Amino acid sequence: MHQNHSELLSSPTKPNDDAAILFSKPFHAPREMANLRQVVRGDHAHGDGDFTRSATQRLTEITGAAAALLTTSGSHALELASRLLDLGPGDEVILPSFTFPSAANAIALTGATCVFVDVDMRNGNIDPQQVAEAITPRTKAISVVSYGGVAVDFEAITAIADEHGLAIIEDNAHGLGGAYRGQALGTFGVVGVQSFHDTKNVHCGEGGAILINDVTLLDRAEIMREKGTNRARFLRGQIDKYTWVDIGSSYLLSEYNAAVLDSQLESFTRIQQKRHAIWNSYATRLPSWAADENVRLMDVPADRRHPAHLFFLQTPDHDYQVALLAYLRSLGVFATFHYIPLDSAPAGLKHGRRLRELTQSQSFSDRLVRLPLWAGMRQGQIDRVIEAVSSFHR
Ligand SMILES: Cc1ncc(COP(=O)(O)O)c(C=O)c1O
């Protein structure tokens, strides 16, 4: 039986006492303030300054992407991806129902149709079998997200895309630092998308990036990110004036944000160590409780490296999810659910269609619980989360 999430939404999402353990808390990197001061006192605060260059360099080193452009958000990077692929009315893009609305907005904003398919119950990732079934002569791309940074079955998805001549848009908002069979996440699509929203492992408040894996797209991406102009080439001295050459928008990250992002990326190894230590505590200390309760813990296949972006549990049913979340909140532990399926959402019904009834996306959403996980968590807080979860019994 499916209930909606109103019981959860009506309970507080912010704690009212200091001892409560938040679901997520932005990391503060040591050099942030010094970097910011430099921008405030300097004479270059708009996009594409020194901090943008440095952060971009760090990002391409982490991912191995051929090129990267910082953007104002992950959502905007997804929109840029749709524009780069020239999506428009009559085109179809296949995507999972269980994902963030920005992936669907980026398609719908071009007039193309979202074709929603189901997810694999083991990991919340797009089901390759359903992708194959959803292909029509209008299909132009497949948009995938590695949920929690545990890789999509890229072998299967790439084979389908190659067979039908489709582009892969890789939403890697969760996956910075993750890998599939040794290859960094973010590098499997023609483009990869990063988010630097403050809930992500590395953040600058709001921000994002597009990783350009098909380098033939780089010039056009740079133009589209700069209001459709060739201003970037002008600033590099490659042309003597710039003009409007294509459609575009203003997707450049300001140097204020880039200054913070640069210091976060500089601290990436440290951030990841802290997050992995918490993730490993959950993974090693919860299994016996989970087995007793028929709860499934997130697991990571041997051919994937995850980036400790989130730790989730799958409860036996929706009532258990609601009860566990309420219980944890009563103890000041702010665990939470995640995406509500897009295919049955009001905008999903308007801008998309579904392959069939997507029962797995609904069930995955109805039974998902994510535990607090942020780099600044203290040992006492990690212990409290584990004790609270393990003291819950049906
Ligand atoms: C999977 C996924 N894609 C895209 C986004 C959008 O990123 P942003 O918030 O940077 O626009 C998010 C949300 O943060 C997300 O979780």
The ligand as an SDF file (V2000), in Angstrom:
LIG
                    3D

 16 16  0  0  0  0  0  0  0  0999 V2000
   21.1620   14.1090   -9.1900 C   0  0  0  0  0  0  0  0  0  0  0  0
   21.1310   15.5970   -9.1960 C   0  0  0  0  0  0  0  0  0  0  0  0
   21.2480   16.2520  -10.3540 N   0  0  0  0  0  0  0  0  0  0  0  0
   21.2350   17.5910  -10.4270 C   0  0  0  0  0  0  0  0  0  0  0  0
   21.0940   18.3560   -9.3020 C   0  0  0  0  0  0  0  0  0  0  0  0
   21.0330   19.8450   -9.4430 C   0  0  0  0  0  0  0  0  0  0  0  0
   22.1860   20.4650   -9.0010 O   0  0  0  0  0  0  0  0  0  0  0  0
   22.1460   21.9900   -8.5050 P   0  0  0  0  0  0  0  0  0  0  0  0
   21.4790   22.0140   -7.1810 O   0  0  0  0  0  0  0  0  0  0  0  0
   23.5950   22.3560   -8.4430 O   0  0  0  0  0  0  0  0  0  0  0  0
   21.4320   22.7790   -9.5370 O   0  0  0  0  0  0  0  0  0  0  0  0
   20.9480   17.7250   -8.0580 C   0  0  0  0  0  0  0  0  0  0  0  0
   20.7090   18.4820   -6.8230 C   0  0  0  0  0  0  0  0  0  0  0  0
   21.3620   19.0000   -6.1280 O   0  0  0  0  0  0  0  0  0  0  0  0
   20.9810   16.3050   -8.0110 C   0  0  0  0  0  0  0  0  0  0  0  0
   20.8680   15.6490   -6.8480 O   0  0  0  0  0  0  0  0  0  0  0  0
  1  2  1  0
  2  3  1  0
  2 15  2  0
  3  4  2  0
  4  5  1  0
  5  6  1  0
  5 12  2  0
  6  7  1  0
  7  8  1  0
  8  9  2  0
  8 10  1  0
  8 11  1  0
 12 13  1  0
 12 15  1  0
 13 14  2  0
 15 16  1  0
M  END
$$$$
